[in-house]
Amino acid sequence: MPTPDIFDFDAEQLACYDQDRIDTILVEQPALYVNHLRIARSLRGWASRMKRDTPSIGDEFRKGYVQALREVAAHLRQGDYVEGGEMIINQQAEESGDED
């Protein structure tokens, strides 16, 4: 069976990718993780489009935005936002006044 394209990414480029952990996530929370991979693919595409198609915004803003999109995509691919993931376990409470 062919592998879905959502798995087409270079895990070695991710800071904290652990294949054993991902294997466990795929057994325990497959639908959630596959959803996160779809979101990550979308975010990476958004970052690529922003990098080349947004001349009207400042260069530093664009670079920061692209980096933020890529960071979130990496966390999603590493399984950091599934139940028990690093970004869920180590999440700090919001400070008063930090609302968007």
C-alpha positions in Angstrom: 0.0 0.0 0.0 1.4 3.4 -0.9 2.3 5.8 1.9 0.0 8.9 2.0 1.9 12.1 1.0 1.3 13.6 4.5 4.2 11.3 5.6 6.5 12.9 3.0 8.7 15.0 5.2 12.3 14.8 6.3 12.2 13.7 10.0 15.9 14.4 10.3 15.1 18.1 9.9 12.9 18.0 13.0 14.6 18.8 16.3 12.7 16.3 18.5 11.3 13.6 16.2 11.3 10.2 17.8 10.1 7.4 15.5 9.2 5.1 18.4 7.1 7.8 20.0 5.3 8.4 16.6 4.7 4.6 16.2 3.0 4.7 19.7 0.9 7.8 18.7 -0.1 6.0 15.4 -1.5 3.1 17.5 -3.1 5.2 20.3 -4.3 8.3 18.5 -4.0 7.7 14.7 -6.9 10.0 13.6 -5.6 12.9 15.6 -2.0 12.5 14.4 -3.0 12.1 10.8 -5.1 15.3 11.1 -2.0 17.0 12.6 0.1 15.9 9.6 -2.5 17.4 7.2 -2.4 20.6 9.1 1.4 20.6 9.1 1.4 20.1 5.4 -1.0 23.0 5.0 1.1 25.3 7.2 4.3 24.4 5.3 2.5 25.3 2.0 1.3 28.6 3.5 4.9 29.4 4.7 6.2 28.7 1.2 3.6 30.8 -0.5 4.2 33.7 2.0 7.9 33.5 1.3 7.4 34.2 -2.4 4.0 35.8 -2.8 3.8 38.6 -0.2 5.9 41.6 -1.3 3.5 44.1 0.4 4.5 43.1 3.9 7.8 43.9 5.6 10.7 41.5 5.1 11.4 41.0 8.8 7.6 40.4 9.5 7.4 37.9 6.7 10.5 36.0 7.9 9.2 35.8 11.4 5.7 34.7 10.2 7.2 32.0 7.9 9.4 30.8 10.8 6.4 30.6 13.2 4.4 28.6 10.6 7.3 26.2 10.2 7.8 25.8 13.9 4.1 24.9 14.5 4.3 22.4 11.6 7.3 20.8 13.1 5.6 20.5 16.5 2.6 18.9 14.8 4.8 16.4 13.0 6.7 15.5 16.1 3.4 14.6 17.9 3.8 17.5 20.4 0.1 18.4 20.3 -1.5 15.0 20.8 -2.7 14.0 24.2 0.4 13.5 26.3 2.5 15.5 23.9 5.2 17.9 25.0 3.3 21.0 24.1 0.2 19.8 26.0 2.1 18.5 29.1 4.5 21.5 29.4 1.9 24.1 28.5 2.0 27.0 30.9 -1.2 28.9 31.9 -1.8 32.1 30.0 -0.9 35.3 31.9 -3.6 37.8 32.5 -3.6 40.3 29.6 -2.2 37.8 27.0 -5.5 37.4 25.2 -5.4 37.9 21.4 
